[in-house]
Amino acid sequence: MRILALMILVFALSAPLSACGKKGDLEQPPGTEKSDFPRNYPR
């Protein structure tokens, strides 16, 4: 029972940390059209 509770606790604490960070490029892919909303990508 303690092992299961410890595993759940570790998962609950590590799940939000895995959602942080840059997932991809902020630049538009080449060959794509500009959007209707003239916004600059954040740097």
Summary of the structure (lengths in Angstrom):
residues: 43
radius of gyration: 19.5
end to end distance: 47.6
largest distance: 55.7
contacts: 45
relative contact order: 0.11
helix: 40%
strand: 0%
